[in-house]
Amino acid sequence: MLFTSLDHPSVTCTDVLKQADWYCQNFGMQVIASNGENPPALVIGYGESTTGGAMIELMPLKDPGPAPKELGRFAPGWRHVALRVSDFDAAHAKLKELGVIFTTEIGQAVGGGKTILFRDPEGNELQIVQRSVKAKS
């Protein structure tokens, strides 16, 4: 097949290094690649290289517009990045300890499982999701 998977979403940041530090410290990600510029664009994620696991690209802000939290929940465009978790309740408790701002109540994920939305330090919406395993009929 010509197209094989999603590679990464991209998020513009007012402070790329601060955002990268927050994601790495709180979600166990690591910096995978940098363009070496100042301020840098970084690829962070769960793999050892850009051909590994899930990734997010963090880019420096160049064209200011509305803050992410000012966009409506169902406005056009990408609305959140979802992080899959192995233990929803433990991940939810950790986020509470970090003082994140939740934007929804705990709900059902499309296809089954638990989900909740929250914001990172710059107001970008994230989601944790634990998928339920459904038996095949």
N, C-alpha and C positions, 0 to 999 in steps of 0.2 A: 504494500500500500504506500502511496506517495506521501500522504500526511499521516504521521504516526502518533502524535500526542501533543498536548500543550507543553510548552517549554517554560514560560514564566509570565506572570503579570508584571506590570511596571507601575511604580508609584513615584510621583515627584514629591520631594521633601524640602522643607525650608532648611533643615539641618540633617544631611545624609548620615554623617558619622554618629550623631546622637540617635537617630532612628535605628541605624544598624546595631548599635550597642544595645538598645532596648529590645529589639527582636532577638538578638543573639543571647542576651542574658536571660530573657524570660521564656523563650521558646526553644532553646537549645540549638538554634541555627548557628552557622559560622559564615564568615566572609569567604566566598569561593573565588571571586575575581574582582578586579578594580581596573578602571581605565587609567589610573595614575595621575589624574588631573586634580586641581584644587579649585573648588570642591570636587570630590570624586563622584563617579557613578559606580555603584557596587552591585554585584550579584551576591545575594546571601541565600542560604538554604541548608538542606540536609545531606547533600552529597559531598564528595571529595573534589569534584571537578564539575564543569558545566555540562558534562554528559551523564551526571549522576542523578540524584533525587530531586525532589521538588525545590523550586527556586523562586525568589522575588528579586526584581531589579529595582534598586533605589536610585533615583536620578535627582540632581539638584534642580530646584525650581528656577525657571527662566521667564515664564509667562504667567504672572500672578492673575488669579481669577478668584471666584468664590471659594471660601474655605470648605473642605469636605463636609463638615458638619452642617453647612448651610444648604446642602443639596437634599432634596426630598428623598425619602426612603425608596420610592419607586420612580424617581426621575430617570430620564434616558441615560444609557451608558452602564458601565460596570458599577456595581454597588458594593461589593465586598469581596474579600479574599477569605476562603475557608481553610481552617487548619484542622486536619483530622486528628482526633485524640483517641487513646486506647481506654481511658477512664474519664467519662464526662464529668462525674461528680467531683473527682479530684482536680481536674483541670479548671472547673468552674470555681472551686474553692480557692485555687491558686490565683486566679484572676481577681477574685474579691480581695485577697490579701494584697495584691498589687495596686488596688484602688482604681481599676479600670471602670469606665463608664459604660454600663450596659444600655443598649438601645432597644432591646426587646426583652420579653420574659422568655423562660425556657419553653421551647416549642418542639413540634415534630418536624424532623427533616423530611424533605421530599424523598420517598422511597423507604422511609423508616429510620428511626433513631432519634436522638436528642440533639437540639441545636440551640444556640443563643448568639446574639450579635453584640458587639462592643466596639469601642474606639481605641486606637493607638494614641500616643502622645500628641500627634499632629491632627487628630480627628478623623483619620481614615477608618472606615468600618471594616471590622474583621469578624469572623464567625468561628466558633468551635463546633465540631460535629462529631458525634460518635454514631456510626452507621450500625443498624441492627442487621443481623444475619437472618435472611428469610429462607425457609425451607423451600426447595423446588417441588413443584406439584407434579 
